Amino acid sequence: MALPEGADIGKLDAEARQELKSLPKAQAEEVGKHLAAAGMLIDEDPELALDHARIARGKASRVAVVREAAGLAAYHAGEWAEALSDLRAVRRMTGSNAHVAVMADCERALGRPERALDLAKDVGTELSPSTAVELRIVAAGARRDMGQLDAAVVALQGPDLDPKRKNPWSARLFYAYADNLEAAGRTDEAIRWFLNAAQADDDEETDAAERAVELGAALQ
């Protein structure tokens, strides 16, 4: 498969390059190029990114960073079962829960919200703050999938659900909270939290402001 221009092992971070040193040099170079290609393409063409990640996995399936790249590429391409398989392998290889929220989201996408909740319960507290928040968002979604709307709202509550606090994940957390409040029929609160999300969303990654306006108009 043709590699995009600029796909070079040097584009990988130092930790990934170090892991690839366990391979023969020529193999490491080839695998590294396909990993770099996957990283370059994952947002604009996730299916093609996955093709490159699969090639890398086929040549170095016992290297954790390769399975990690393949799992994340599969997730972005909507290949939930494949993503889950690769990320489970990474978890076995490294003992890390860095991608547990993605794994739980795959379980949701596969129609297994109970398994998503089991994953959330099993990891304990040894997560980065951003991963912990993402996992809460997925767990709330799983509760909602099961028709537990009030429990979905409660799942997102915590000290960081505070409009005075502005963390990198605040916009996503506030948005998810607002979305679940709306689903639970608590429209006035939902509008307030969509506005909080919009205020925290410096990069304009969400449509929080539009959602607040739409809900406000519906109430008039």
N, C-alpha and C positions, 0 to 999 in steps of 0.2 A: 504494500500500500504506500502511495506517495505521501511523503511528509510535508507539512506546510513549511514555508520559509521561516527560518528562525527557530525551528524545533531542534533544540540542542540540549544535551545533558547539563550544560552550564546554566540553563534556565531553572533547574531544580534547586531547591534550598539545600544547604550544607548537610542537613540530617539525611535527606533522601539520597544525596550523592554518596554519603558515607555508607548507607545500607547497601547500595548497589556495588560497593567494593567487594562484597562477598562473592560476586560473580566474576568469571573471567573477563578481562578488560574489554574485548570486542563485544561480548554479550552485554556487558554493562552499558556500553555506549549505545548499542541498538535499543535496548530496553529503555534507557534514559531518554532517547529521542522520542519514542512513542509516548512516554509519560509526559514529556514536555508538550507534545502535540495535543494530548488529551487536556492538559491544563489550559492551553491556548484556546481550544475550541469549545470548552465545556459550556460556556454561556451562549455562544452564537449558534453552535451546531452540536447539541449534546449527543445525538446519534453517532455522528462521525467521531466525536471525542471517545465515545464508548468503543467504537471499532478499534481505535488506537490502544485504548486501555486493555482491550481483550487480547490484542497481539502481545502486549507487554506481559500480561498474565500468563499467556501460553508459553512464554519463554522463561518466566521467573515466578512461578506461582508460590514458591516458598519464601518469598521476600515480602515482608509485611507492608512496606510502602507501596509495592506494586498492587497487592490485594486492596489496600486502602484506596488507591487511585481508581481501580476498577470498580470498587463498590460505590464510590461517590459518583463516578461517571454513569453507572447503571441507575443510580437514584435520580440523577438529573434527566436521564433519558426515559424515566418512568418504568424501568425494568425492576419492579419491586423485589421479586423473589431472588433475582440475581444479585441485586444490591445487598439484600439481607444475608445471602450466603457468603459473599466476600467480606462483609463487615463482621460477621460472626467469626470468620477465619482470622481476621485482624485481632479481634478481641482475644481469641485463644492464643495467638502468637505473642501478643504484647501484654495482655492483662489490662489493657486500657479501656476505659469507658468513654473515650472522647467522642465516639459517634453513636452513643446509645440513643440519643434523641432521633437521629436519622433512622436507626434500626426500629425504634418504636413507631415512627411514622410509616415505615414500610409495612409493619404489621397492620396498622390502620388501613392502609391502601389495599392490602390483601383481604380486607374484611374481617380482621381479627382484633377488634379493639380490646378484648380481654387480655390478649397477649401483650399488647402495648402497655396496658396498665401493670401487668406482671413485671415487665422490664423496668418500668419506672419505680416499682417497689423494691426490686432486687438490688439496685445499684448503690443504695445507701446515700451517704453525703459526700463521697469523695469525687466531686465533680467541680469543674470550673464554674464560676457564676454564670457565664453565658450559656454553657451547656445545661446547667440546672434550669435556667429559665426556658430554654427551648424544650426541655423535657416536660416542664409544667404545661407549656402550650400544647404539646402533643397529647399529654394526659387529659387535658381539658377537652380536646377534640375527641378523644376516645370516649370520654363520658358522654359527650354530646351525641356521638354515633349510637350510643346505647340508650338514648332518650333521657339521660340523667342531666337535664338542663341546669338545675340548681347546683348540682354537684360540679358541673363544668365551671360555673362561676366561682365556686369556692376553691376549686383546684388552682386558680390563678392568683388567689389572694396571698399576700405576704408583705413583709416590710418594704420591699422594693416597688410595690404597687402604690406609689406615692408621686403625685405630679411635681412635688418639689425636688425630687431626685431625678437626675438626668444621667443615666448610664447608657452605654452603647446599645443595649437591648431594650431600653425603655419604650421606644416607639412600638416595637413589635409586641411587647407585653401589654401595653395600654390598648393597642388595637385589638388584640385577641380578647382582652377583657371586655371591651366595648361590644365586640361581635357576639360574644356569648351572652352578655346582658340583653342585647337585642333579641337573640334567639329565645331567651327566657321571658320575653315580654316586658322587660324593664327599660322602656324606650327612653325616658328622661335621663336615666343614669347612663344609658348607652351613648346618647348625644354628648353628654359631658365628657365621657372617656374617649370618644372619638376626637373631640377637640383637644383633650390632653395629649393624645397620640400625635395629632397634627403638630402641636407645639413642640413635641420632642423629636419630630421627624425632620431633622436638618437636611437629610439627603433626599427627602421626598420619595421614599421607597414605598409608601403606602398611599391609599386613596382616602385617608382618614377624614380630611376636611370635606371631601365630596360626600362621604357617608353621613357626616353630621348634618350637612345641608339637606340631603335627601330625607333623612329621618325627621328633621325639623319641619320641612315642607309637608310631610305626610301627616303631621300632627295638627296642622292648621285647618 
